[in-house]
Amino acid sequence: MKPSIRPLPEPQSKPLPASTPEHRKQQDEAMIRALCYSDIFDFPLTVDEIVRFSPETAITIDEAGERLNSGGPLAGVVKRSGNFYHLDGRGENCQRRLDRETESRQQLDIALKRLIPLQGIPFLRAAAVTGALAAMNSPAGDDVDLLIISSRGRTWTAYFFLRLWRRFSHNPDICFNVFVSESDLVFRNQNLFYAREILGALPVLNNGAYDRFIDANRWIFDVFPSWSASADRKRYRLSKSPRWRRRQRLLERMLAGPLGDLFEYVVHRIQAKNLISSATETSMRMRRNRIKLHKRDNRSPILVKFEQRIDNWVGRYRELAGEPPVKPVD
């Protein structure tokens, strides 16, 4: 699946299709797909989360609530436990989600204090927490994964100073997994996995660069047309530090112009060489304006598990509805 890139229509600017049996079936299957994806991570969803992450099908809260409580074949696949919806037989994950959410919020509060010095990193324009911690599904002791946006032409300089800070501040569990430049914001791999990661991220530091990043990747709203931001998640922001901001401005003045260009060239060559020589099982991609570092590439295994769950659960829904099963994916 590779959605087309086109401007995002306003959510209320055009009416949804008429509530025909075919349309209701499409909405049911989209909600099952949303639960199939979250089930990979043992993570049941609230009704607004189901709406937010129903792939490729527009649906409102009212429509989702009506469909989820209407009985019929959907009731044979999706069950409710308290405020959470989950696939049949997966109700034990509700308590696991509550426990991990409590742990994640505690970790985030601590991380926000530890990450305040990021405001002093030269040419760093935005930082977003990603992965399990951003999803509020992080076990104790998990890493803090970050997506970093640097200013134009200074990606490797920002990476250099971030590594210095991590080393001398003793923060080995803070991982800079993805670096992108303001000049290269578009994700080439346009699929459900990356759309889910981008929309699920928590921009804890943002001077407008993260908004431009989202705007450059509006294909994500083709994947999740009913997505809307959660007000609760907006509170996770770094406290402003004038002291660190002054240090950032000083370093940026020192590394502006030709001297900064030379520094960027040197640290790019040295760090890229070191990364290549030290790479083992790390999933790594490097360009002048982009660095992608992961201990392992989870995209393919997750998407395979997703398709397997779709085959199972959407297939069960269609069987209960007396329809043909899901067509196998090649």
N, C-alpha and C positions, 0 to 999 in steps of 0.2 A: 504494500500500500504506500503510495506516494501522493499525498494530497496536492492539489494545485495551489499556487500562491495567488491569492486575490484579496482585495480589501474586505475587512470584516464588516458585515452589515450590523446595524444596531439591533440588539436582541428583540426589540418590540417593533421594528420598522416594517416587518411584513408578517402576516399571520401564518401560523403553522398550518400544515395540511389538514383537511377535514378529518374528523375522528372516525375514519372508516375502519373496518376490521383489519385491513392490511396495514394501516398506519399504526393501530394499536399493537399489532404483532411486531412491527418494526421497533416500536418503543420498548416492548417487553424484551426483545432480544438484545437491544442496546443496553438495557439495565443489567441483564444477565452478563453481558460482556464486561461491563464495569465491575461487577462482583467477581467475575472470573479473574480479572487482572489483580484486584486487591487480594483475592484469596491466595495467590502465589506467596504473598507476604503475611498470611494469617491475619488479615486485616479487614474485619467487617466494616460496613459503611452506614452512615446516616442517610436519610432520604435526600438531603441537600447535596451530600457528596456523590450520591448515585447520579443525580442530575448533572452535577459539575463534570463528572468523568464518564458520562455515557458517550461512547465513541460514535461520531458521524451521524448522530440523530438528535435533532432539537427536541427538547422536552421541558416542560415547566414543573415547578414543585407540585402544583395542584394535580397535573396529569400523572406525575410519578406516584403521588400518594393514592390517587384513585386506582391506578393500575396495580400497585403493590398490595392493595387491600380488596381487590375485586374478585379474588378466588380464581377459578379456572386453571388452565395449565401452568400459569406463572406461580400459583400457590404451591404447586408440586415441586418447584425448583428453588424458590426463594422463601426463606423463613425469616420471622422477626423475633428478636430477643431484646426486650426493652426498647431503646432508641436505635438499635442496630439491625441492619438486614444482612443476611449471609446466605450462602448456598446450603441446601439441605444437608444436615449432618455435621455442619461446621460451627455450631453454636458455641463450642468451647473457646473459640477465638475471641469472643466478646470480652471475657475477663482478661485474657491476655492483652487485648488492645488497651483496656483501661489501665492495666499495670504498666504497660510500656509508655502510654501517654503521660502518666504521672512521672515516670523516670525521664522521659524525653524533655518535659517542661523544666525539670530540675537541671538537666544537662544544658539546655538552651540558656537558662538564666546564668549559669556559670560561664558558658561559652561567650555570651555577650560581654561579660566583664573581661575575659581573657583576650577578646578580639579588638578591644578599644584601640590598641596601638596600630591596627591596620590603617587608621586615619593618618599615620605618619609615614606610610610607605609611598615613596615618590611614584607618581604616574598611575597609582591605583585609583580607579574611578567607581568601581562597584564591587561588592562581594556578596555572594548569596550562599547560604547553607543549603546543601542538597542531600539526596539520599534518605536513609531511614530516619535520621534526626529531623530533617525538614518535614517528613511525613508524620512526625510524632509517633514513630514506631521503632525507636532505637532501644536495644537492650543496654544494660549497664556496661560501661567500659568501651563502648563503640567509638570509632573515630568521628571527628568533625570534618566532613567533606565540604570543600568550598569551590564555587565557580567564581573566577576572578575576571574582571574586565579592566583592561589597562588603556591608557591613552594611546593615540595613534603613534606607531613607531617606537614604542617603549615597552613592549611585552616582556622582553628578556631582562630588561633593567628592573622592572617590577618583580619579576620572578627572583632575580638575584637578591634583592633586599628582603623579600619575603622569606627566602631560605635563611638569610642571616638572622632575621628576627626569630624564626622558629628555632634555630639552633641555640642562640644565646639566651632565649627566654624559656628554654626547656619545655617546648610544646610539641613533642614528637607525634602526638595523636591528631594534630591539625594537618589535614591533607589538602593540598592545592591540586585538585584533580583536573580542572579545565581552565585554561587561560585563553581569553579571546581579546582582540584589540577592537577599539572603537571603529577601526577601518575595515574590520572583517567580522561582522556580527552574525551573518546568516549561517545557520546550520545546514550543511549539505545533506546529511542523513535525515530525511523528513519522514518520520514514522511515528507510530504510537508511543514507542518507548521514550524517544527524546521529547515528544510533546508532553508526555506525563511528567518527565523529569523537570522540564523547564517550568511548567505551570505549578509543579509541586514545590519549587524552590522557595526559600525565604530570603529575600534581599535585605540583609541586615545593614548594609552600607550602600547608599545609592545617591549620587548627586545628579541623577537624571540619565546616567548611562544605562542602567538596567531597564528603564522605560524604553530607551531607544533599541535595546536588545530585543525586547518583546515586540516592539513595532517592526523590527527587521525580520521577525520570524512569525508573521501573522498566519502562516500556514497551520500553526498549532490550533487556531480557532476553527479551522476546517475539520480537524480531528476531533475537537471537543467543542461543538457549536453552542452548548448551553453553559459553558464555563463562566463562573463569576468569582471574584476574589472574596476570601473569607475575612470578615472584619477582625476576628480574633487573632489571625495570623499577622495582621499589620502592626501589632504592638511590639513585635520582635525587631527592634532596631538598636544599633549601637548608640550609647550616650555620646553626645558631641563633646569633643576634647579640643579646646583651642590650643593647648600645649602641643599636642601631636599634629594638629593642622599647621601650626607655625613651622614645625620641623619638616613637614612635607613640602611646604612652599619653599623653604630654604634649599632643600636638596634638589627640587625641580629647577630652581634658578641656577644652581651650580652645574646641573646636567642638561642645560638647554643648549640649543645650537649645535655647532660642529663637535664640541667636546662631548656632548651627550650622544651624538650619532656615533662617534668613535667608541664610547663606552658601551653602547648597545651592541655594536658589531663585535667587540671583544668578548663580552659576557655571553653573547649568543654562541659564538664559536666554542668557547671553553665549556659552557654548560651543556650544549648539545652533545659535544664529544664525550663528556663525563656520563651523561644520561645513557648514551648508546652503549658505552663500555660496561656500565653497571646494570643494564637491563637484564632481567631473568625472565620471569613470567609476566612482567608488566606489559599492559596494553598501552602502547606509546605511539603518539603521532606528533610530529613537530614540523612547524612551518615558521616563517619569519614572524607572522602575526598570530600564531595559535600554537598552544601546547596542550596536549591531552595525555594525562598520566593516570593510569589506573593499575592497581595490582592485578586485576583480571577484568576482562571485558564481559560484563553480565548481560549485554543486550541480547545476543543470540539465544542463550539458554532461557532467558525470561520470555522472549517472544515464542519460543518453542513450547514452553509450559503453558503459555497463554492460549495458543492454538489447540493444544491438547484439551484444555479445560473447555474451550468453546465446543469442540467436537462432542465432549461428554455432556455438558449442561444445556447448551442450545439444542443438541440432539435430543436430550430427554424432554425438553420443552416441546419440541416439534412432535415427538412421539405421543406425548399427552394430548396435543392438539390434533392428532390424527393426520400429521403432515409428513412429507419426506424428510429424512435425516439431513444433518449438515453435510454438504459436499466436502469430501476430504481435500486438504490443502496439498498441492503438489510440492 
